[in-house]
Amino acid sequence: MSTIFRELLKKIGSGEHTGKELTREEAALAARLMLLQEATPAQIGAFLIAHRIKRPTVAELVGMLDAYAQLGPRLEFKASPVVVMGNPYDGRSRTAPVTPITALILATAGVKVLMHGGDCMPTKYGVPLIEIWQGLGVDFSRLALSEVERSLQETNLGFIYLPRHFPAANGLVTYRDQIGKRPPLATLELAWSPSYDNTHIVFGYVHPPTEVLLRETLYRQGVRELTAVKGLEGSCDLARSRTSILGLGEERLHFHPNDYGFAGKDLPLESTGELLAQLQRAIAAQASELIPAAIMNGGFYLWRFGQCDTLAAGFAQAEAWLLNGQIADKLRQLTLCLQDFASDRQTANV
């Protein structure tokens, strides 16, 4: 048992009248002790549920991000901006995601996109991004960290896979199932960045207080370039069925799909197989119900990251690249790049 951790647990778990908030330094220590499993399983489970009930503060999230920065993987791209997309790790279960196509569109434009996450996990047990990429023929889970950096350099796309690149954080996943609720770690992950130089963080959210909490947390971390998206299932995907509320730094944008001809029903997620078929058809410029959502999201992000002067120009560019095969070409480039990495590993092991 960790005596130090017990004192931190007592501080946040003493109830409404006698409980206290952790300082940034205390929260960093608590996260470190959990990541290193120096706290016992009973202590970790108690902390996560007590922290959920109490609700995390900005200082606590900043401190926990400090621990993630200290113990987690770190990529450095000082010369090139990196867009880090924070999507819920427990995936999607109701609506079909277009995040991979958005990433391919941005990569085609020369924007470096870094995603992160793990396998299917509690509490939603939705389809995770890593599984979707694998279904598209791209297995980021096999890459060493140095290969993730090379992939970002050569294709503008990369993925930090928790079980391989941050096993300490992946070791806390089992507690989500045991406590039956999302702990504040799930909020923390939306703001976490494995790249600490010249980054623009995009995070999805469901509840408005989460946006305020994460915005202040990121500002305290020194992040000034950020985009907040009230997206589908808390993801970075804009909805076709409703107005999307977008935080663009200090500015606010209400994006109405009807204004640009994209209003419609968000495609339900019926099965992983059907989702992959829809994504593959969209990327191949074949008939797919996901094409309008792909163009809308790709065009918005092209405009957001300065690749087009207007939203209309962004939509036109995204549509042109989909229809003329450039997005399919980018996927092939990514697939071949990862195949080369695998070949190099085999050669090195001979």
C-alpha positions in Angstrom: 0.0 0.0 0.0 1.2 3.5 -0.8 0.9 5.7 2.3 1.5 8.8 0.2 -1.4 7.9 -2.1 -3.6 7.1 0.8 -3.3 10.7 2.0 -4.2 12.0 -1.5 -7.2 9.7 -1.6 -8.4 10.9 1.8 -8.2 14.4 0.6 -10.5 14.0 -2.4 -12.7 11.3 -0.9 -13.7 12.8 2.4 -17.1 14.1 1.2 -18.7 17.4 0.3 -18.0 19.1 3.6 -14.4 18.0 4.5 -13.0 16.9 1.1 -10.4 19.2 -0.6 -9.1 19.7 -4.0 -5.6 18.6 -5.0 -3.0 21.0 -6.0 -1.3 20.6 -9.4 1.7 19.0 -7.8 -0.5 16.6 -5.8 -2.5 15.6 -8.8 0.7 14.9 -10.8 1.9 12.7 -7.9 -1.4 10.9 -7.8 -1.4 10.2 -11.5 2.2 9.1 -11.4 1.6 6.6 -8.6 -1.4 5.2 -10.5 0.5 4.9 -13.8 3.4 3.2 -12.1 1.0 0.9 -10.2 2.7 2.0 -6.9 -0.8 2.6 -5.5 -2.7 -0.7 -4.9 -5.6 -1.7 -7.1 -8.0 -0.9 -4.2 -6.5 2.6 -3.9 -6.6 3.2 -7.6 -10.2 2.1 -8.0 -11.3 4.2 -5.0 -9.4 7.3 -6.3 -11.0 7.0 -9.8 -14.6 6.8 -8.5 -14.0 9.4 -5.8 -12.5 11.8 -8.3 -15.5 11.2 -10.6 -18.0 12.0 -7.9 -16.1 15.0 -6.7 -15.5 16.2 -10.3 -11.9 17.2 -11.4 -10.7 20.8 -11.3 -8.5 22.5 -13.8 -5.5 22.3 -11.5 -6.0 18.6 -11.0 -6.2 17.9 -14.8 -3.2 20.1 -15.4 -1.2 18.1 -12.8 -2.3 14.8 -14.3 -1.3 15.9 -17.7 2.1 16.8 -16.2 2.4 13.1 -15.2 1.3 11.9 -18.6 4.0 14.2 -20.2 6.6 12.8 -17.9 5.8 9.1 -18.3 4.2 8.9 -21.7 5.6 8.8 -25.2 6.9 12.1 -26.6 7.2 13.1 -30.3 9.0 16.3 -31.2 8.2 18.3 -34.4 9.5 21.7 -33.7 9.6 22.8 -37.3 6.2 21.4 -38.4 2.8 22.0 -36.7 1.0 18.8 -35.6 -2.8 18.6 -35.3 -3.6 16.2 -32.4 -7.1 14.9 -32.5 -8.6 13.9 -29.1 -11.5 11.5 -29.5 -13.1 9.3 -26.8 -11.0 6.2 -26.3 -14.1 4.0 -25.8 -15.1 4.6 -29.4 -18.3 5.0 -31.3 -21.4 2.9 -30.9 -24.3 4.9 -32.5 -23.1 6.9 -35.4 -20.6 6.1 -38.2 -17.3 8.0 -37.9 -15.6 9.8 -40.7 -12.5 10.7 -38.7 -10.1 8.6 -40.8 -11.2 10.3 -44.0 -10.8 13.7 -42.4 -7.3 12.7 -41.4 -6.5 11.5 -44.9 -7.9 14.8 -46.4 -5.7 16.9 -44.1 -2.7 14.7 -44.7 -3.2 15.2 -48.5 -3.1 19.0 -47.9 0.2 18.6 -46.0 -1.2 18.9 -42.5 0.4 16.5 -40.0 -2.3 14.6 -38.0 -1.6 12.6 -34.9 -4.3 10.4 -33.3 -4.1 8.3 -30.2 -6.1 5.6 -28.4 -6.3 1.9 -27.6 -8.4 -1.1 -28.2 -12.1 -1.6 -27.5 -12.6 -0.4 -24.0 -15.1 0.4 -21.3 -17.5 1.9 -20.7 -19.1 2.2 -24.1 -17.1 -0.6 -25.8 -17.6 1.2 -29.1 -15.5 0.7 -32.3 -12.1 2.3 -31.6 -10.1 4.3 -34.2 -7.3 1.7 -34.3 -9.7 -1.0 -35.4 -11.1 1.2 -38.2 -7.6 1.9 -39.5 -6.8 -1.8 -39.4 -9.9 -2.5 -41.4 -8.7 0.0 -44.0 -5.4 -1.9 -44.2 -3.4 0.3 -41.9 -2.1 -1.3 -38.7 -0.6 1.4 -36.6 -0.5 -1.0 -33.6 2.7 -2.7 -34.9 4.7 0.5 -35.2 7.6 1.4 -32.9 7.6 4.9 -31.6 10.3 5.9 -34.0 8.2 4.5 -36.9 5.3 6.7 -35.8 7.6 9.7 -36.1 8.7 8.5 -39.6 5.1 7.9 -40.6 4.2 11.5 -39.6 7.2 12.8 -41.5 6.6 10.8 -44.7 2.8 10.5 -44.9 1.6 13.3 -42.5 -0.3 10.6 -40.4 0.6 8.9 -37.2 -1.1 7.1 -34.3 0.0 6.6 -30.7 -1.3 3.1 -29.7 -1.7 2.9 -25.9 -0.9 -0.9 -25.4 2.4 -0.5 -27.3 3.5 3.2 -26.8 2.0 4.0 -23.4 1.5 0.7 -21.5 1.4 2.5 -18.2 -1.8 4.4 -19.2 -3.2 1.2 -20.8 -2.8 -0.5 -17.5 -5.5 1.7 -16.0 -8.1 0.7 -18.6 -9.3 -2.3 -16.6 -10.4 -0.1 -13.8 -13.0 1.5 -16.0 -14.8 -1.8 -16.4 -14.5 -2.5 -12.7 -16.0 0.8 -11.5 -18.6 0.8 -14.3 -18.2 4.5 -15.0 -15.9 6.8 -17.1 -13.3 8.2 -14.7 -11.9 11.7 -15.1 -9.0 10.0 -17.0 -11.5 9.9 -20.0 -11.7 13.6 -19.9 -7.9 14.0 -19.5 -7.3 11.9 -22.6 -9.2 14.3 -24.8 -6.6 17.0 -24.0 -3.5 14.8 -23.9 -0.9 15.4 -26.6 2.0 13.0 -27.3 3.5 15.9 -29.3 4.7 18.8 -27.2 6.1 21.2 -29.7 4.0 23.3 -32.2 0.7 21.5 -31.7 -2.9 22.3 -32.4 -5.2 20.2 -30.2 -8.7 19.3 -31.4 -10.9 17.8 -28.8 -14.5 16.6 -29.0 -17.0 16.9 -26.1 -20.6 16.2 -25.2 -21.3 18.4 -22.2 -20.6 22.2 -22.3 -18.8 22.2 -18.9 -16.2 19.9 -20.4 -15.3 22.4 -23.0 -14.7 25.1 -20.4 -12.7 22.7 -18.2 -10.5 21.5 -21.0 -10.0 24.9 -22.5 -8.7 26.3 -19.2 -6.6 23.1 -18.6 -4.9 23.5 -22.0 -4.2 27.2 -21.5 -2.6 26.3 -18.2 -0.5 23.8 -20.0 0.6 26.5 -22.4 -1.4 25.4 -25.4 -2.9 28.3 -27.3 -3.9 26.6 -30.6 -7.0 24.6 -30.0 -10.4 23.6 -31.5 -13.3 22.4 -29.4 -16.0 20.4 -31.2 -19.4 19.5 -29.8 -19.2 16.5 -32.1 -20.9 13.2 -32.6 -20.7 11.0 -29.5 -18.1 13.5 -28.1 -15.8 13.0 -31.1 -14.2 15.5 -33.5 -16.8 14.7 -36.2 -19.3 17.5 -37.0 -22.9 16.3 -37.3 -25.1 16.7 -40.3 -28.3 16.4 -38.2 -27.8 19.4 -36.0 -25.8 22.6 -35.5 -22.3 22.0 -34.4 -20.9 24.3 -31.7 -17.2 25.0 -32.4 -14.7 26.7 -30.2 -12.0 28.2 -32.4 -9.5 29.5 -29.9 -11.3 32.4 -28.3 -14.0 32.6 -31.0 -17.2 30.7 -31.2 -18.8 29.4 -34.4 -22.2 27.8 -34.8 -21.9 25.6 -37.9 -25.3 25.0 -39.6 -25.0 22.1 -42.1 -28.1 23.4 -43.9 -26.3 26.6 -44.9 -23.9 24.6 -47.0 -26.2 21.9 -48.3 -25.1 19.2 -45.9 -28.1 18.8 -43.7 -29.2 15.2 -43.3 -29.3 12.2 -41.1 -26.1 11.1 -39.4 -25.4 7.5 -40.7 -26.1 5.0 -37.9 -23.4 2.6 -37.0 -25.0 -0.8 -37.6 -21.9 -3.0 -37.7 -18.1 -2.6 -38.0 -18.2 -4.5 -41.3 -20.8 -2.1 -42.8 -18.9 0.9 -41.5 -15.7 -0.3 -43.2 -17.6 -0.9 -46.4 -19.0 2.6 -46.3 -15.6 4.1 -45.6 -13.9 2.1 -48.3 -16.5 3.1 -50.9 -16.2 6.8 -49.9 -12.4 6.7 -50.2 -12.7 5.0 -53.6 -15.2 7.7 -54.8 -18.0 5.1 -55.1 -21.5 5.4 -53.9 -21.5 5.8 -50.1 -23.8 7.4 -47.6 -20.7 8.8 -45.8 -19.5 11.0 -48.7 -21.5 14.1 -47.6 -20.2 13.9 -44.1 -16.7 13.3 -45.3 -16.8 16.3 -47.6 -18.3 18.5 -44.8 -15.8 17.5 -42.2 -12.8 17.5 -44.5 -13.7 20.9 -45.9 -14.3 22.4 -42.4 -10.9 21.2 -41.2 -9.1 22.3 -44.4 -10.5 25.8 -43.7 -9.7 25.6 -40.0 -6.1 24.8 -40.6 -5.6 27.5 -43.2 -5.6 25.4 -46.3 -8.5 27.3 -47.8 -9.7 30.9 -47.5 -13.4 30.0 -47.1 -15.5 27.1 -45.9 -17.0 26.8 -49.4 -13.5 26.5 -50.9 -12.7 23.8 -48.3 -15.8 21.8 -49.2 -14.9 22.1 -52.9 -11.4 21.0 -52.3 -12.3 18.0 -50.1 -14.9 16.9 -52.7 -12.4 17.2 -55.6 -9.8 15.2 -53.8 -12.3 12.5 -53.0 -13.6 12.3 -56.5 -10.3 12.4 -58.3 -8.7 9.7 -56.2 -6.2 11.7 -54.2 -7.6 10.5 -50.9 -7.3 6.9 -52.1 -3.8 7.7 -53.2 -2.9 9.0 -49.7 -4.3 5.8 -48.1 -2.2 3.7 -50.5 0.9 5.8 -49.6 0.2 5.2 -45.9 -0.3 1.5 -46.4 2.9 1.1 -48.4 4.9 3.2 -45.9 3.8 0.8 -43.1 4.6 -2.2 -45.2 8.1 -0.8 -45.8 8.5 -0.5 -42.0 7.4 -4.1 -41.6 9.9 -5.2 -44.2 12.7 -3.3 -42.6 11.9 -4.9 -39.3 12.0 -8.4 -40.8 15.4 -7.6 -42.5 16.8 -6.4 -39.2 15.7 -9.6 -37.5 17.3 -11.9 -40.0 
